[in-house]
Each structure stands twice: as C-alpha cells, then as structure tokens.
Amino acid sequence: MRVEQKVDVIVAFGTDATRAAKGVTSTIPIVMGAVADPVGSGFVTTLSRPGGNVTGTSLLQADLISKQLQLIREVAPRATRIGVITVGAGGAVMKEAEAAAQSAGLQVYPIEFRDPPTATQQQAGGLLGLASPVFFRQREDLARMAIKHRLPMIAPFREAAEAGVLMAYGTSLPDMLSRAAEFIDRILKGTRPADLPMEQPTKFELVINLKTAKTLGLTIPPSLLARADHVIE
C-alpha cells in the first residue's frame, strides 16, 4: 500500500486489510469494516473512543458464528463435526468457533484455505466459511467444492449463496458500504476518527439456495424457509 498519493481517507475491509493500512500510516484516517476484534487487534483503544486514526464498523464474530452453526444444525441435524474454512492466522476465530460449537453440541476444526479450495477428509458434516476478501473472491470455487463433497455450507454474505453455497447468514455488504460512506462523509467534514465511535451491524440477512439443497438431497425445514430473507429457487 502506498500513501505517497496523500489520500484523504483509506477504506479497509477485513482485519488483514486494516492491519496493512494501519501499518503504513498513523495520520491518514482509516475507515474499516467487517473487523471481528478491532480492540484486540490493536486498531482502536475502545469501541466508543477509538483514540487514533481508525474507526468504522466491527462484527460480532462470536454471536455470528453461533447463529451460523445453529443454522447448519437445522439443515443437517445428524452433523457432529463442522469444518471451519480459515484464511491466514485464524487462531482467535477458531477459539470463538470452538466455544460456539460446544454450546451447540458440535465439534469444529480448521481447514486452511487453498487455491483451488479443497475439503478435508475428517468426516465433516458441514462447512463454515468466515468473512474474508479471499473467500469472497473464491466463493464460486468454494461452492463447487462443497457441492462436490456433498457438504452443507454456510457463509457470512449473501453473494456466496447466490454463487451456489447452501446458505448465507451475516451482515449485508451494501449496508456495510453505506455505513462506511457515512463515516467518510463525517471525516471529510472535519470529524476526527478518534472521536467517531465504532458501530456494530444491526441488519442481518438469511439467504437459502434451494437449488443447492436439492443437489445435496437436503430438505430445508419449512420453519427455516419462513425465516429466510431471500430464497433462491
């Protein structure tokens, strides 16, 4: 990343992108999005008082993973082991996934992302994909891999379900972009990032791909279909 262009604001989505931006400047305002632990990652001092040149939105990663695992359990009640597709250092996320899985009566184990994506032979009953720009770019390949291995998979953004993943549950990307635009607007009008409290998403959506369900031989419970924000037929 180059800062010689003297931009007014940097927008970074995801933990890795935010860390890269933070690593090259401590003065240019940074608006981040979809970061699971901005305080633990050292990007901000607190959510209410960021205290530096970074602000934006954060994900409630633990709550999100817990809900996603519950949804997998609803469509695959016999599943006991869930593979979690991680990108890079996923240690902190795996701890949250393990805690959420224990509450749901499941076991989880990490699957390091490969290009092309591959599945492990550890008797997975389903797959969970975490929020990552890499995952987003490779969503069609991941969907094909999950279908090939006949595994129900859930992802954190609806575009994955549109690409063929069985289900998606998470924050709306357009909504996150809209929130980022509001942060940028306030910064350009003179507000310092240090004085802009971080926000957590309030809008979540559930998308179910019935085409994929049929391919996998799964019957989606009517109660789950009724809760879906969008059903792909």
Order of alpha helices (4+ residues) and beta strands (2+ residues): beta-alpha-beta-beta-alpha-beta-alpha-beta-beta-alpha-alpha-beta-alpha-beta-alpha-beta-alpha-alpha-beta
